[in-house]
Amino acid sequence: MRYIRYAILAVIGIGLISVSMANREAVNLQLLPQDIADLLGWNFSLALPLFVVVLGGVAAGVVIGFVWEWMREHKHRRDASRHGRELRKLEREVTRLKQDKTKGKDEVLALLDDAG
């Protein structure tokens, strides 16, 4: 199974390298449309290779998706934590009650009560 994973990662890596080599031309990346930038007097543009723009967009989308999903699942993690605390509290209470029940009894009888 590990070798299949390595093979898939190698194919993806070769694909990304070939796409990057095929799209090395520089493109102008502008923050605002030209008319709005002229109106505001703030013209920001950057010349980058096309593969950097494409792969950067994919990476930004993945990061935004992970953060969005992490925030969306917060209530489920909170509920699981609360249930875990309640479970530990109830387990401690059951242990305490078993000890109280077997207090003053013979040790062999207490062991049999715990087993059954």
N, CA, C and O atoms as a GROMACS GRO file, in nm:
protein
  464
    1MET      N    1   0.082  -0.120   0.000
    1MET     CA    2   0.000   0.000   0.000
    1MET      C    3   0.086   0.126   0.000
    1MET      O    4   0.053   0.226  -0.063
    2ARG      N    5   0.198   0.117   0.072
    2ARG     CA    6   0.287   0.232   0.080
    2ARG      C    7   0.346   0.263  -0.058
    2ARG      O    8   0.362   0.380  -0.094
    3TYR      N    9   0.379   0.158  -0.134
    3TYR     CA   10   0.438   0.179  -0.266
    3TYR      C   11   0.338   0.241  -0.363
    3TYR      O   12   0.376   0.320  -0.450
    4ILE      N   13   0.212   0.204  -0.349
    4ILE     CA   14   0.109   0.265  -0.434
    4ILE      C   15   0.099   0.414  -0.404
    4ILE      O   16   0.086   0.496  -0.496
    5ARG      N   17   0.104   0.450  -0.277
    5ARG     CA   18   0.098   0.590  -0.239
    5ARG      C   19   0.217   0.667  -0.295
    5ARG      O   20   0.202   0.778  -0.346
    6TYR      N   21   0.337   0.607  -0.285
    6TYR     CA   22   0.456   0.672  -0.340
    6TYR      C   23   0.446   0.687  -0.492
    6TYR      O   24   0.489   0.788  -0.547
    7ALA      N   25   0.390   0.587  -0.558
    7ALA     CA   26   0.374   0.594  -0.704
    7ALA      C   27   0.277   0.705  -0.743
    7ALA      O   28   0.302   0.780  -0.838
    8ILE      N   29   0.167   0.716  -0.668
    8ILE     CA   30   0.070   0.823  -0.697
    8ILE      C   31   0.131   0.960  -0.673
    8ILE      O   32   0.112   1.052  -0.753
    9LEU      N   33   0.205   0.974  -0.562
    9LEU     CA   34   0.272   1.102  -0.534
    9LEU      C   35   0.376   1.135  -0.641
    9LEU      O   36   0.392   1.252  -0.677
   10ALA      N   37   0.446   1.035  -0.692
   10ALA     CA   38   0.544   1.058  -0.798
   10ALA      C   39   0.476   1.105  -0.927
   10ALA      O   40   0.525   1.196  -0.993
   11VAL      N   41   0.364   1.042  -0.961
   11VAL     CA   42   0.291   1.083  -1.082
   11VAL      C   43   0.240   1.227  -1.066
   11VAL      O   44   0.250   1.306  -1.160
   12ILE      N   45   0.187   1.260  -0.949
   12ILE     CA   46   0.140   1.398  -0.926
   12ILE      C   47   0.256   1.495  -0.933
   12ILE      O   48   0.244   1.602  -0.992
   13GLY      N   49   0.369   1.460  -0.873
   13GLY     CA   50   0.487   1.546  -0.877
   13GLY      C   51   0.537   1.568  -1.018
   13GLY      O   52   0.570   1.681  -1.056
   14ILE      N   53   0.544   1.462  -1.097
   14ILE     CA   54   0.588   1.474  -1.237
   14ILE      C   55   0.489   1.561  -1.315
   14ILE      O   56   0.530   1.642  -1.397
   15GLY      N   57   0.360   1.543  -1.289
   15GLY     CA   58   0.260   1.627  -1.356
   15GLY      C   59   0.275   1.774  -1.321
   15GLY      O   60   0.268   1.860  -1.408
   16LEU      N   61   0.296   1.804  -1.192
   16LEU     CA   62   0.314   1.943  -1.152
   16LEU      C   63   0.442   2.004  -1.211
   16LEU      O   64   0.442   2.121  -1.251
   17ILE      N   65   0.547   1.926  -1.216
   17ILE     CA   66   0.672   1.976  -1.275
   17ILE      C   67   0.655   2.002  -1.423
   17ILE      O   68   0.704   2.103  -1.474
   18SER      N   69   0.586   1.913  -1.495
   18SER     CA   70   0.568   1.934  -1.639
   18SER      C   71   0.477   2.054  -1.667
   18SER      O   72   0.502   2.129  -1.761
   19VAL      N   73   0.372   2.073  -1.586
   19VAL     CA   74   0.286   2.191  -1.604
   19VAL      C   75   0.365   2.318  -1.573
   19VAL      O   76   0.350   2.419  -1.641
   20SER      N   77   0.449   2.313  -1.471
   20SER     CA   78   0.529   2.430  -1.436
   20SER      C   79   0.629   2.463  -1.546
   20SER      O   80   0.649   2.581  -1.577
   21MET      N   81   0.691   2.362  -1.604
   21MET     CA   82   0.789   2.388  -1.710
   21MET      C   83   0.721   2.441  -1.836
   21MET      O   84   0.781   2.518  -1.910
   22ALA      N   85   0.598   2.399  -1.861
   22ALA     CA   86   0.527   2.443  -1.981
   22ALA      C   87   0.470   2.584  -1.966
   22ALA      O   88   0.439   2.648  -2.066
   23ASN      N   89   0.456   2.635  -1.843
   23ASN     CA   90   0.394   2.766  -1.820
   23ASN      C   91   0.488   2.859  -1.744
   23ASN      O   92   0.455   2.912  -1.639
   24ARG      N   93   0.606   2.878  -1.801
   24ARG     CA   94   0.705   2.964  -1.737
   24ARG      C   95   0.694   3.109  -1.779
   24ARG      O   96   0.766   3.194  -1.726
   25GLU      N   97   0.607   3.140  -1.872
   25GLU     CA   98   0.596   3.277  -1.921
   25GLU      C   99   0.548   3.369  -1.809
   25GLU      O  100   0.464   3.330  -1.727
   26ALA      N  101   0.601   3.489  -1.806
   26ALA     CA  102   0.561   3.585  -1.703
   26ALA      C  103   0.428   3.650  -1.742
   26ALA      O  104   0.405   3.684  -1.858
   27VAL      N  105   0.342   3.665  -1.644
   27VAL     CA  106   0.215   3.733  -1.663
   27VAL      C  107   0.207   3.846  -1.561
   27VAL      O  108   0.267   3.838  -1.454
   28ASN      N  109   0.132   3.950  -1.594
   28ASN     CA  110   0.112   4.060  -1.502
   28ASN      C  111  -0.007   4.029  -1.412
   28ASN      O  112  -0.117   4.004  -1.461
   29LEU      N  113   0.016   4.031  -1.284
   29LEU     CA  114  -0.089   4.008  -1.187
   29LEU      C  115  -0.122   4.143  -1.124
   29LEU      O  116  -0.038   4.203  -1.058
   30GLN      N  117  -0.246   4.191  -1.146
   30GLN     CA  118  -0.288   4.321  -1.094
   30GLN      C  119  -0.390   4.301  -0.983
   30GLN      O  120  -0.477   4.215  -0.992
   31LEU      N  121  -0.377   4.383  -0.879
   31LEU     CA  122  -0.468   4.373  -0.768
   31LEU      C  123  -0.606   4.430  -0.802
   31LEU      O  124  -0.707   4.374  -0.761
   32LEU      N  125  -0.611   4.540  -0.876
   32LEU     CA  126  -0.737   4.606  -0.915
   32LEU      C  127  -0.740   4.623  -1.066
   32LEU      O  128  -0.635   4.626  -1.130
   33PRO      N  129  -0.860   4.634  -1.124
   33PRO     CA  130  -0.868   4.668  -1.266
   33PRO      C  131  -0.802   4.803  -1.293
   33PRO      O  132  -0.796   4.889  -1.205
   34GLN      N  133  -0.752   4.822  -1.414
   34GLN     CA  134  -0.674   4.941  -1.446
   34GLN      C  135  -0.750   5.071  -1.422
   34GLN      O  136  -0.694   5.166  -1.369
   35ASP      N  137  -0.878   5.076  -1.460
   35ASP     CA  138  -0.956   5.199  -1.442
   35ASP      C  139  -0.972   5.236  -1.294
   35ASP      O  140  -0.957   5.352  -1.257
   36ILE      N  141  -1.001   5.137  -1.212
   36ILE     CA  142  -1.016   5.165  -1.068
   36ILE      C  143  -0.883   5.202  -1.006
   36ILE      O  144  -0.876   5.290  -0.920
   37ALA      N  145  -0.775   5.136  -1.049
   37ALA     CA  146  -0.643   5.168  -0.995
   37ALA      C  147  -0.603   5.310  -1.032
   37ALA      O  148  -0.544   5.381  -0.950
   38ASP      N  149  -0.633   5.353  -1.155
   38ASP     CA  150  -0.603   5.491  -1.195
   38ASP      C  151  -0.686   5.591  -1.115
   38ASP      O  152  -0.636   5.697  -1.077
   39LEU      N  153  -0.813   5.558  -1.090
   39LEU     CA  154  -0.901   5.647  -1.014
   39LEU      C  155  -0.850   5.665  -0.871
   39LEU      O  156  -0.852   5.776  -0.818
   40LEU      N  157  -0.807   5.555  -0.810
   40LEU     CA  158  -0.759   5.562  -0.672
   40LEU      C  159  -0.613   5.607  -0.662
   40LEU      O  160  -0.567   5.644  -0.554
   41GLY      N  161  -0.543   5.604  -0.772
   41GLY     CA  162  -0.402   5.641  -0.771
   41GLY      C  163  -0.314   5.534  -0.708
   41GLY      O  164  -0.204   5.562  -0.660
   42TRP      N  165  -0.362   5.413  -0.708
   42TRP     CA  166  -0.289   5.303  -0.646
   42TRP      C  167  -0.282   5.188  -0.745
   42TRP      O  168  -0.373   5.105  -0.752
   43ASN      N  169  -0.176   5.183  -0.822
   43ASN     CA  170  -0.161   5.082  -0.925
   43ASN      C  171  -0.057   4.980  -0.879
   43ASN      O  172   0.063   5.008  -0.881
   44PHE      N  173  -0.103   4.863  -0.838
   44PHE     CA  174  -0.014   4.757  -0.792
   44PHE      C  175  -0.021   4.642  -0.890
   44PHE      O  176  -0.127   4.582  -0.909
   45SER      N  177   0.092   4.611  -0.951
   45SER     CA  178   0.098   4.494  -1.039
   45SER      C  179   0.231   4.424  -1.015
   45SER      O  180   0.329   4.483  -0.972
   46LEU      N  181   0.229   4.295  -1.045
   46LEU     CA  182   0.345   4.212  -1.019
   46LEU      C  183   0.360   4.115  -1.135
   46LEU      O  184   0.261   4.056  -1.180
   47ALA      N  185   0.481   4.097  -1.184
   47ALA     CA  186   0.506   4.002  -1.293
   47ALA      C  187   0.552   3.870  -1.232
   47ALA      O  188   0.655   3.863  -1.166
   48LEU      N  189   0.474   3.766  -1.256
   48LEU     CA  190   0.503   3.633  -1.203
   48LEU      C  191   0.489   3.529  -1.313
   48LEU      O  192   0.414   3.550  -1.408
   49PRO      N  193   0.561   3.417  -1.302
   49PRO     CA  194   0.537   3.307  -1.396
   49PRO      C  195   0.395   3.253  -1.378
   49PRO      O  196   0.341   3.253  -1.268
   50LEU      N  197   0.336   3.208  -1.486
   50LEU     CA  198   0.198   3.163  -1.484
   50LEU      C  199   0.177   3.046  -1.388
   50LEU      O  200   0.074   3.039  -1.321
   51PHE      N  201   0.272   2.954  -1.382
   51PHE     CA  202   0.253   2.839  -1.293
   51PHE      C  203   0.252   2.879  -1.147
   51PHE      O  204   0.187   2.813  -1.066
   52VAL      N  205   0.322   2.987  -1.110
   52VAL     CA  206   0.318   3.035  -0.972
   52VAL      C  207   0.179   3.088  -0.939
   52VAL      O  208   0.127   3.065  -0.830
   53VAL      N  209   0.120   3.158  -1.033
   53VAL     CA  210  -0.015   3.212  -1.012
   53VAL      C  211  -0.116   3.098  -0.997
   53VAL      O  212  -0.200   3.101  -0.908
   54VAL      N  213  -0.109   3.000  -1.086
   54VAL     CA  214  -0.205   2.889  -1.083
   54VAL      C  215  -0.187   2.804  -0.957
   54VAL      O  216  -0.283   2.777  -0.886
   55LEU      N  217  -0.064   2.762  -0.929
   55LEU     CA  218  -0.040   2.678  -0.812
   55LEU      C  219  -0.062   2.755  -0.682
   55LEU      O  220  -0.104   2.697  -0.582
   56GLY      N  221  -0.035   2.884  -0.682
   56GLY     CA  222  -0.063   2.967  -0.565
   56GLY      C  223  -0.212   2.978  -0.539
   56GLY      O  224  -0.256   2.976  -0.424
   57GLY      N  225  -0.290   2.989  -0.646
   57GLY     CA  226  -0.435   2.993  -0.632
   57GLY      C  227  -0.489   2.862  -0.578
   57GLY      O  228  -0.580   2.862  -0.494
   58VAL      N  229  -0.437   2.751  -0.624
   58VAL     CA  230  -0.480   2.620  -0.574
   58VAL      C  231  -0.442   2.606  -0.427
   58VAL      O  232  -0.524   2.561  -0.346
   59ALA      N  233  -0.320   2.644  -0.392
   59ALA     CA  234  -0.276   2.634  -0.253
   59ALA      C  235  -0.360   2.724  -0.163
   59ALA      O  236  -0.398   2.683  -0.053
   60ALA      N  237  -0.389   2.845  -0.208
   60ALA     CA  238  -0.473   2.936  -0.128
   60ALA      C  239  -0.613   2.878  -0.110
   60ALA      O  240  -0.672   2.889  -0.002
   61GLY      N  241  -0.668   2.817  -0.214
   61GLY     CA  242  -0.799   2.754  -0.202
   61GLY      C  243  -0.801   2.639  -0.104
   61GLY      O  244  -0.897   2.622  -0.028
   62VAL      N  245  -0.695   2.558  -0.104
   62VAL     CA  246  -0.687   2.446  -0.010
   62VAL      C  247  -0.679   2.498   0.133
   62VAL      O  248  -0.747   2.446   0.222
   63VAL      N  249  -0.596   2.599   0.156
   63VAL     CA  250  -0.581   2.655   0.291
   63VAL      C  251  -0.713   2.716   0.338
   63VAL      O  252  -0.755   2.694   0.451
   64ILE      N  253  -0.777   2.792   0.252
   64ILE     CA  254  -0.906   2.853   0.289
   64ILE      C  255  -1.010   2.744   0.318
   64ILE      O  256  -1.088   2.758   0.412
   65GLY      N  257  -1.011   2.637   0.239
   65GLY     CA  258  -1.103   2.527   0.264
   65GLY      C  259  -1.078   2.458   0.397
   65GLY      O  260  -1.172   2.425   0.469
   66PHE      N  261  -0.950   2.435   0.431
   66PHE     CA  262  -0.918   2.372   0.559
   66PHE      C  263  -0.960   2.460   0.675
   66PHE      O  264  -1.018   2.411   0.773
   67VAL      N  265  -0.933   2.589   0.667
   67VAL     CA  266  -0.971   2.681   0.775
   67VAL      C  267  -1.122   2.687   0.788
   67VAL      O  268  -1.174   2.685   0.900
   68TRP      N  269  -1.192   2.695   0.678
   68TRP     CA  270  -1.339   2.701   0.679
   68TRP      C  271  -1.396   2.575   0.745
   68TRP      O  272  -1.486   2.583   0.828
   69GLU      N  273  -1.344   2.459   0.707
   69GLU     CA  274  -1.394   2.334   0.762
   69GLU      C  275  -1.360   2.323   0.911
   69GLU      O  276  -1.442   2.274   0.988
   70TRP      N  277  -1.243   2.368   0.952
   70TRP     CA  278  -1.204   2.365   1.093
   70TRP      C  279  -1.300   2.451   1.175
   70TRP      O  280  -1.341   2.412   1.284
   71MET      N  281  -1.335   2.570   1.124
   71MET     CA  282  -1.428   2.657   1.194
   71MET      C  283  -1.568   2.597   1.196
   71MET      O  284  -1.639   2.610   1.296
   72ARG      N  285  -1.609   2.533   1.090
   72ARG     CA  286  -1.742   2.473   1.081
   72ARG      C  287  -1.758   2.357   1.178
   72ARG      O  288  -1.866   2.336   1.232
   73GLU      N  289  -1.652   2.281   1.201
   73GLU     CA  290  -1.660   2.164   1.288
   73GLU      C  291  -1.632   2.196   1.434
   73GLU      O  292  -1.623   2.105   1.516
   74HIS      N  293  -1.620   2.322   1.469
   74HIS     CA  294  -1.590   2.361   1.607
   74HIS      C  295  -1.697   2.310   1.704
   74HIS      O  296  -1.664   2.261   1.812
   75LYS      N  297  -1.823   2.320   1.666
   75LYS     CA  298  -1.930   2.277   1.756
   75LYS      C  299  -1.924   2.127   1.781
   75LYS      O  300  -1.956   2.082   1.891
   76HIS      N  301  -1.883   2.049   1.682
   76HIS     CA  302  -1.873   1.904   1.701
   76HIS      C  303  -1.757   1.870   1.795
   76HIS      O  304  -1.770   1.781   1.879
   77ARG      N  305  -1.645   1.939   1.780
   77ARG     CA  306  -1.532   1.916   1.871
   77ARG      C  307  -1.568   1.957   2.013
   77ARG      O  308  -1.529   1.890   2.109
   78ARG      N  309  -1.642   2.067   2.028
   78ARG     CA  310  -1.684   2.114   2.160
   78ARG      C  311  -1.775   2.011   2.226
   78ARG      O  312  -1.760   1.980   2.344
   79ASP      N  313  -1.872   1.959   2.149
   79ASP     CA  314  -1.964   1.859   2.204
   79ASP      C  315  -1.890   1.731   2.242
   79ASP      O  316  -1.919   1.672   2.346
   80ALA      N  317  -1.795   1.688   2.159
   80ALA     CA  318  -1.719   1.567   2.190
   80ALA      C  319  -1.636   1.586   2.316
   80ALA      O  320  -1.624   1.494   2.397
   81SER      N  321  -1.580   1.702   2.334
   81SER     CA  322  -1.502   1.731   2.454
   81SER      C  323  -1.591   1.729   2.577
   81SER      O  324  -1.554   1.674   2.681
   82ARG      N  325  -1.708   1.790   2.565
   82ARG     CA  326  -1.802   1.793   2.678
   82ARG      C  327  -1.848   1.652   2.714
   82ARG      O  328  -1.856   1.618   2.832
   83HIS      N  329  -1.878   1.571   2.614
   83HIS     CA  330  -1.920   1.433   2.640
   83HIS      C  331  -1.807   1.352   2.702
   83HIS      O  332  -1.831   1.268   2.788
   84GLY      N  333  -1.685   1.378   2.659
   84GLY     CA  334  -1.570   1.308   2.717
   84GLY      C  335  -1.552   1.342   2.864
   84GLY      O  336  -1.523   1.254   2.945
   85ARG      N  337  -1.567   1.470   2.898
   85ARG     CA  338  -1.557   1.510   3.039
   85ARG      C  339  -1.667   1.446   3.123
   85ARG      O  340  -1.643   1.399   3.234
   86GLU      N  341  -1.789   1.442   3.067
   86GLU     CA  342  -1.900   1.381   3.139
   86GLU      C  343  -1.878   1.231   3.158
   86GLU      O  344  -1.909   1.176   3.263
   87LEU      N  345  -1.823   1.165   3.055
   87LEU     CA  346  -1.795   1.023   3.064
   87LEU      C  347  -1.691   0.994   3.173
   87LEU      O  348  -1.709   0.902   3.252
   88ARG      N  349  -1.583   1.072   3.177
   88ARG     CA  350  -1.481   1.052   3.280
   88ARG      C  351  -1.539   1.075   3.420
   88ARG      O  352  -1.506   1.002   3.514
   89LYS      N  353  -1.626   1.176   3.434
   89LYS     CA  354  -1.689   1.203   3.563
   89LYS      C  355  -1.776   1.085   3.607
   89LYS      O  356  -1.772   1.044   3.723
   90LEU      N  357  -1.855   1.030   3.514
   90LEU     CA  358  -1.941   0.917   3.547
   90LEU      C  359  -1.860   0.791   3.578
   90LEU      O  360  -1.898   0.713   3.666
   91GLU      N  361  -1.748   0.771   3.507
   91GLU     CA  362  -1.663   0.657   3.537
   91GLU      C  363  -1.604   0.668   3.677
   91GLU      O  364  -1.596   0.568   3.750
   92ARG      N  365  -1.562   0.787   3.716
   92ARG     CA  366  -1.510   0.807   3.852
   92ARG      C  367  -1.619   0.780   3.955
   92ARG      O  368  -1.592   0.721   4.060
   93GLU      N  369  -1.741   0.823   3.925
   93GLU     CA  370  -1.852   0.801   4.018
   93GLU      C  371  -1.884   0.652   4.032
   93GLU      O  372  -1.910   0.604   4.142
   94VAL      N  373  -1.883   0.578   3.921
   94VAL     CA  374  -1.908   0.434   3.926
   94VAL      C  375  -1.800   0.365   4.008
   94VAL      O  376  -1.830   0.277   4.089
   95THR      N  377  -1.674   0.405   3.987
   95THR     CA  378  -1.565   0.345   4.064
   95THR      C  379  -1.582   0.374   4.213
   95THR      O  380  -1.562   0.285   4.296
   96ARG      N  381  -1.617   0.494   4.247
   96ARG     CA  382  -1.638   0.531   4.387
   96ARG      C  383  -1.753   0.452   4.446
   96ARG      O  384  -1.743   0.404   4.560
   97LEU      N  385  -1.862   0.437   4.373
   97LEU     CA  386  -1.977   0.362   4.423
   97LEU      C  387  -1.943   0.214   4.442
   97LEU      O  388  -1.991   0.152   4.538
   98LYS      N  389  -1.864   0.157   4.353
   98LYS     CA  390  -1.822   0.017   4.368
   98LYS      C  391  -1.737   0.001   4.492
   98LYS      O  392  -1.748  -0.098   4.565
   99GLN      N  393  -1.649   0.099   4.517
   99GLN     CA  394  -1.565   0.091   4.636
   99GLN      C  395  -1.649   0.104   4.762
   99GLN      O  396  -1.625   0.034   4.861
  100ASP      N  397  -1.747   0.195   4.759
  100ASP     CA  398  -1.835   0.210   4.876
  100ASP      C  399  -1.917   0.083   4.900
  100ASP      O  400  -1.941   0.046   5.015
  101LYS      N  401  -1.960   0.018   4.794
  101LYS     CA  402  -2.042  -0.101   4.804
  101LYS      C  403  -1.964  -0.217   4.865
  101LYS      O  404  -2.019  -0.294   4.943
  102THR      N  405  -1.837  -0.228   4.830
  102THR     CA  406  -1.756  -0.341   4.878
  102THR      C  407  -1.680  -0.308   5.005
  102THR      O  408  -1.603  -0.392   5.053
  103LYS      N  409  -1.698  -0.191   5.060
  103LYS     CA  410  -1.626  -0.154   5.182
  103LYS      C  411  -1.676  -0.240   5.299
  103LYS      O  412  -1.796  -0.254   5.320
  104GLY      N  413  -1.582  -0.296   5.373
  104GLY     CA  414  -1.616  -0.377   5.488
  104GLY      C  415  -1.644  -0.523   5.454
  104GLY      O  416  -1.668  -0.602   5.544
  105LYS      N  417  -1.643  -0.560   5.326
  105LYS     CA  418  -1.667  -0.699   5.286
  105LYS      C  419  -1.534  -0.772   5.276
  105LYS      O  420  -1.426  -0.712   5.276
  106ASP      N  421  -1.544  -0.901   5.268
  106ASP     CA  422  -1.427  -0.983   5.246
  106ASP      C  423  -1.370  -0.952   5.108
  106ASP      O  424  -1.446  -0.923   5.016
  107GLU      N  425  -1.238  -0.957   5.093
  107GLU     CA  426  -1.176  -0.922   4.966
  107GLU      C  427  -1.217  -1.017   4.854
  107GLU      O  428  -1.234  -0.974   4.740
  108VAL      N  429  -1.234  -1.143   4.884
  108VAL     CA  430  -1.273  -1.240   4.782
  108VAL      C  431  -1.416  -1.211   4.735
  108VAL      O  432  -1.443  -1.218   4.615
  109LEU      N  433  -1.504  -1.178   4.825
  109LEU     CA  434  -1.641  -1.146   4.786
  109LEU      C  435  -1.647  -1.016   4.706
  109LEU      O  436  -1.727  -1.004   4.613
  110ALA      N  437  -1.562  -0.920   4.742
  110ALA     CA  438  -1.557  -0.795   4.667
  110ALA      C  439  -1.508  -0.819   4.525
  110ALA      O  440  -1.560  -0.760   4.430
  111LEU      N  441  -1.407  -0.907   4.510
  111LEU     CA  442  -1.360  -0.940   4.376
  111LEU      C  443  -1.468  -1.010   4.294
  111LEU      O  444  -1.482  -0.984   4.175
  112LEU      N  445  -1.544  -1.098   4.357
  112LEU     CA  446  -1.651  -1.165   4.286
  112LEU      C  447  -1.761  -1.067   4.247
  112LEU      O  448  -1.818  -1.080   4.138
  113ASP      N  449  -1.792  -0.970   4.332
  113ASP     CA  450  -1.891  -0.868   4.297
  113ASP      C  451  -1.845  -0.785   4.178
  113ASP      O  452  -1.924  -0.751   4.090
  114ASP      N  453  -1.716  -0.752   4.177
  114ASP     CA  454  -1.663  -0.673   4.065
  114ASP      C  455  -1.666  -0.752   3.935
  114ASP      O  456  -1.689  -0.694   3.828
  115ALA      N  457  -1.642  -0.880   3.942
  115ALA     CA  458  -1.639  -0.964   3.821
  115ALA      C  459  -1.780  -0.986   3.765
  115ALA      O  460  -1.797  -0.998   3.644
  116GLY      N  461  -1.875  -0.991   3.849
  116GLY     CA  462  -2.010  -1.024   3.805
  116GLY      C  463  -2.093  -0.906   3.797
  116GLY      O  464  -2.210  -0.915   3.761
   0.00000   0.00000   0.00000
